[in-house]
Amino acid sequence: MRSMSDTLARLAALRGTLRPRPTQENPDLIALDGFGANPGALGGYIYLPSKRAKNMALVTVLHGCTQTASGYDIGSGWSGLAEDYGFALLFPEQRRANNPNLCFNWFNPEDIRRDHGEVFSIRQMIAKLVAEHSIDSRRVFVTGLSAGGAMTAAMLATYPEIFAGGAIIAGLPYASAATIPEAFDRMRGHGGPTAKELQLRLRNASGHKGPWPTLSLWQGSADRTVVPSNANAIVEQWRNIHGIDASPPRVENIGRHQRRVWTDAHGVEVIELYTIAGMDHGTPLDVGIGYGASGPFMLDVGISSTVEIARSWGLVPSFEKRHNAKPAAAQPENVAGLSAIGDDRGGIQKVIEDALRSAGLLR
């Protein structure tokens, strides 16, 4: 069992990484209303490109803690890409009444159960857009960062029949935590269900019998908030569903970064894992290409997860494929050492409560 001093240090360190950020506004996002019962009490915004073809693709984008839909769009560059290539966007948004730090409640079992809570609210938003805006139901995707990444995993698990693919950035496996202490431990890579138990939870989330969504994972090798072992656990959770081996048949070097690729029996890429060398917690960007803006948890590291994710889903023309990917031998994961530096000046109870609120784990 971990000591109280260790727990306090980890809580205080987490409090320091998740301080509220100024709200950014994007006037191009349109508020979404009247999408259903909304049991998760979420807000929502949409972006529709100026040139709208029939049968547009739809990408659902889930922000991280302390972020808003508008702020995450400005940072990630999704609406710029959607405008240039003609697909629609949905931005569900957390409300402070649900979570004081605007985290999606990925650790609350009632919010990640099919037809309940926050996942059902997001499902209702998607249904409204598909029905009213000429969306191709075969090209619906979902992506998110951190808590939004963990909620992306929940959406893919609970409604696999509606998604062609998903992209999880610095997220966690579906149903890996069900309490506040478990959430902290999983983020730090401590404990957790076995691979077989994670696989069972994924299968039982929907009872789905058809094809499963493809999966794109993005993880910083130096992430100290959601450590890299979580990305490996997501691969393990999904590996059995897709019938693939533990070792990827292809590994590429992209500059200093690495991309591992798993293919199914037909040679189709079903899981990819980007490990971004030296990156801490956040969304990888390459602002020099014109999409996105650097800021807190929006990290300019010379590779754009937004563009590469869109490319993997066929939303960006294939002739713009990467030119600098080189085959490489598999390399061990660069897992950052865990460190926590906290200053306990407010008493044990205050430190715990403040840190829990900052992490979005206490309402």
Summary of the structure (lengths in Angstrom):
residues: 363
radius of gyration: 19.2
end to end distance: 25.9
largest distance: 59.3
contacts: 1280
relative contact order: 0.16
helix: 33%
strand: 20%
